[in-house]
Amino acid sequence: MTPSCTTTQATRPSWSRRALPWATASLLLLGSALSWSNAQAQGADIFKGADLALGQKLIADNKCVACHISKVGGDGSAMYKPAGRINNAGLLRGMVEMCNTNMNLGMFPEEVTAVAAVLNRDHYKFK
């Protein structure tokens, strides 16, 4: 009978068990950095072909303005600060995706893009 090629954690060297979490963390950090740099490189062309009417409907249906008013007061437009953290189209789309996720809105990627395209048209005006 030949020995098995598989190893269990118990038979794996201790240095290997310690290295695994670091390797996983390194891969996650690398992925985050690549995603961030990709978002930095994206221009408003990511909104090309977006359904603006759908974006407006989704903003109304999901009560985005009411949520923003509850957070910043006034008419909610203080939420949109082009000179602030969001300084390109990719980051804008990412923030809409964050709202989609955090609020459990269930929007599909093309819907997120449609909402972001409306926000870009009305508030950010990224080229």
N, C-alpha and C positions, 0 to 999 in steps of 0.2 A: 504494500500500500504506500502511495506517495504522499508526502505531506501537503497540506492545503496551502494555497498561495494567499489566502485571506488572513488578515490579522485583526484582532479585536483591540479595543482600546486598552485592555489589560496587558496585552502582549506588545503594544506599541511602546517605543522608548519614551521616557518621561519628557524629553526635550520636544518630541513631536506633539504630545498632548498640549504643551504650553504654546507651541508655535501656531497651532490651528486657530485659536481666537484672534491672534495678531494678523494672520494671513487673511482671515475673513474681514476683519476691520480694515485692513489695507485695501482690499478689493472694493469694499463699500465706499471708502474715502476716494479712491480713484474714480469710481463710477460717478460719485457726486461731483467731483471736479470736472469730469468730462461733460456731464449734463449741464453744469453751470457755464462752462466755456461755450458749449453749443448754444445755450440760451443767449449768451452775450453776443454771439455772431449772427443771430437771426435778425433780419430786418422785417419791415412791415409786409414784405412779400409773403410771409406765412399766412397773411389774411386774404391773399388773392383767391377769389372765387367763393369767399365766405358768404353765407346766406344772412345778410343784414336784417331782413325782415324776421327771420327765425331768431336771431340774436336779440332783437328788441322784444319779441314775444316771450322769450325765455327770461329776460330781465324782469318783465312785468309779472309773469307767472310765478317766478321764484321769489318775488318781493325783495329783490336785491336792494332797491332804493330804501325801503323801510328798514332793512337790516343796517345799511350804512348810516341812516339817520340815527338809529339807536346807538351806534358806536361813536359817531363824531358830531351829532347834532346838526342843526340848521337844515339845509336841504339835502344833506348827505354828500354833496359834491366835494367837501373838504377831504374825502377819502381819496380823491384823484389828485395827485400831486406829481406832475410830470418831472419836476426837478428832484423828486424824492428817491426812494429806493427803487422804483420802477423806472428804468431809464432806457429801455428798448422793448421792442415788440415781443421778443421771446420771454422776457421777464413778466410782461403784462399777461401773456397767455398762461404762464406758470402761476401767477396769482389767481387768475380765474379758476384754474384747475385746483388750486389749494382750497378756494371757497367751495368748489364742487365736491371735493373730498370731505372737508371739514363739516359741511352742512348736509352731507349725504344726499345731494341733489340728484345723482344718478344720470348726469348728462354724459352723452357720448362725446368722443374727441372732437367730432365736427361741430357739435353744439357748443362746446367750450370755445372753440375757435370762433364761432359766430358771435358769441357774447363778447369775446375779447376784441373782435373786429369792430363791433359797435362802440365799445369803450374807446378804442383807438380813434375812431372817426369823430366821436363827440368830445373827448377829453384830452387824449394824449398826442394824437397827430404824428406818430412816428412814421418816417418815410422808409 
